[in-house]
Amino acid sequence: MENAILAKLDFDKAQDIVLIDLRGKSPMSDAMIVASGRSHRHVGALADHLLRLFKEQGLGKVKVEGLPHCDWVLLDAGDVIVHLFRPEVRTFYNIEKIWAVDSAHRGAGRN
């Protein structure tokens, strides 16, 4: 599922995509994906496209927070949690720092 999400975000031109492996670090999920959209509209479109992907994959019970404002949208699919931000909101909250993610963990070739 993680690879499908990353591919969809990349295809939809999400920015600064980060995959955080939570296996052995947290019981809440196996992975967290953080990405940015260029605007409210872009963040909303990214969330909508991921919800469609989850439905196609048979994950109809995804929890969603942050719509319709689209500053920060959280998609909780159980094994994978996705955070979508506008860049300035992402900088303010800096959730990657919670998990001590440095640039070596960032997705290769994803902007």
N, C-alpha and C positions, 0 to 999 in steps of 0.2 A: 504494500500500500504506500509506503514511504516514497518509493521510486515513482509511482504514478502521480503522487502529489507534487513531487519535485519537478517532474516533466511538465505537468499542467501549469505550474507557476512559471516555469521557464518559458513555455510557449506563450503564456499570457503576459509576458514582459514584466513580471514582478522583479523588484530590485533587491539586491543584497540578501539573497536567500541563504539561510543558515539551518542546517540540520543538527540537532542536539540529541545525542544518544543518551537516553535515560535508563537504559537497562542496568540494573544493579545500583542505581543512584536514587531512584524514586519508585514507589509502588503505584503511583497514579497513572503512569503511561510508559510505553517503551521508547517513544521518541517525541520530540517537540520540533516543529518547524516554524521558523520566524522569517517573515518577508515583509517588504514594503511595497506600497502602491504609490503612484505619483500624486494622487488626489483622492478626495472622498469617493468620487465616481469610480476610479480605478480600484480602490480597495473593495468597494461594493461589488464590482464585476468579478474580481478575483474570488471573493467569498461565494458568489452565486455559481461560478463555474466549478468551484470545489464541491459545493453542495450537490450539484448535478453529477459530478464524478463519484461522490460517495453513494448517491442513490443508484447509479449504474453498477457499482460494486456490491450492492446489497446492504449498504449501511444507511438505512433510512432513519435511524434514531440518533442522528448527530445533534448534539446540543450546540446552540449558537447564541452568542452574546455580542452586543455592539451594533446590531442593525437597528434602525436605518441610519444612524449618525455616521458610521464608517470611519471614525478616527482610529479605533482599535477594535477589530473583529476577532473573536475567539471561536474556533470550531473544535469541538471536543468529540472525536470519533472513537474514544476509548483507548485503543493502542497508540493512536497518534493524535497529538494536540497541535493545532495550527493557530498561530498568532499573525494577523495581518494588520499592519500599521501604516498611517501616513508618516513620512520620514521624521517630522519634528516631534510627533508623539512618541515614536520609537526611541528617539534620542533622549527624550525626557524620562521615560520609564526604564530604558536600558536593561531589559530583562535578561539579555544574554549574560550580563555581568553576574547575575544570580548563579548561573551555572558555570561561571569562569570560562566562557567561550572566548578564545582568541582567534586571530585571523587564520591560523593553521587549520581550524575546523570549518571554515567557511566553504561553501560549495564551489568547487573548481569551475571556472568559466561562467559563473552566474553573477550578474550585476544587479 
